[in-house]
Amino acid sequence: MTNDAAGASAALTVDARGMRCPWPALRLARAMRGAQDVVLIADDPNAAREVAALAAELGWRVDDAGPLGDAARWRVRRD
């Protein structure tokens, strides 16, 4: 996890590339414990569904930040 300096001001970045579900969602949940704004990068095809379900359950807002090479990005925020 790192602070993202490009395009996501003050957002924490979680790079979960190479991890298979449920790990990207679990890493996101862990990061959201201490952050209001997280960018998740994942290449698992099931990650979008898992992230959406987790966010819906916990009341987070998910913005599709688009592709990043072979991966995808989501910006998740606590309102």
C-alpha positions in Angstrom: 0.0 0.0 0.0 1.3 3.4 -0.9 0.2 7.0 -1.2 -0.8 7.6 -4.8 0.8 10.8 -6.1 -0.7 10.8 -9.6 -4.3 11.3 -10.3 -5.7 10.4 -6.9 -4.8 13.2 -4.5 -4.5 11.9 -0.9 -5.8 8.5 -1.8 -4.1 5.4 -0.5 -3.2 2.9 -3.3 -3.6 -0.8 -2.8 -1.9 -2.8 -5.6 -3.5 -6.3 -5.6 -2.3 -7.4 -9.0 -1.5 -11.1 -9.1 -3.9 -11.8 -6.2 -7.0 -13.9 -6.7 -10.3 -13.2 -5.0 -11.1 -12.8 -2.2 -7.6 -11.2 -1.6 -8.1 -7.9 -3.5 -11.4 -7.2 -1.6 -9.7 -8.2 1.7 -6.8 -5.9 1.1 -9.3 -3.1 0.2 -11.2 -3.7 3.5 -8.0 -3.6 5.5 -7.0 -0.3 3.8 -10.4 1.3 4.4 -10.1 0.7 8.1 -7.7 3.6 8.3 -8.5 5.6 5.1 -11.3 7.5 3.7 -10.2 7.2 0.1 -8.5 4.2 -1.5 -7.5 3.3 -5.1 -7.5 -0.4 -5.6 -5.6 -2.0 -8.6 -6.4 -5.6 -9.4 -6.2 -7.9 -12.3 -8.6 -10.7 -11.1 -11.6 -10.8 -13.3 -13.9 -11.3 -10.2 -12.5 -8.3 -8.4 -15.1 -5.9 -9.8 -18.0 -8.0 -8.4 -16.3 -8.5 -5.1 -15.5 -4.8 -4.6 -19.0 -3.8 -5.6 -20.5 -6.3 -3.1 -18.2 -5.2 -0.3 -18.8 -1.5 -0.9 -22.6 -2.0 -1.0 -22.5 -3.9 2.2 -20.4 -1.2 4.0 -21.9 1.9 2.4 -18.8 2.9 0.4 -18.9 4.7 -2.9 -17.0 3.1 -5.8 -15.9 5.1 -8.9 -14.6 3.1 -11.8 -11.2 4.6 -12.5 -10.7 2.6 -15.6 -8.1 0.2 -17.0 -4.4 0.2 -16.0 -2.7 -2.1 -18.5 -4.0 -5.6 -17.9 -5.5 -4.5 -14.6 -8.4 -2.3 -13.5 -8.6 0.5 -11.0 -11.4 1.5 -8.6 -11.5 4.5 -6.3 -13.4 3.7 -3.2 -14.5 6.4 -0.8 -16.2 6.6 2.5 -18.9 9.3 2.4 
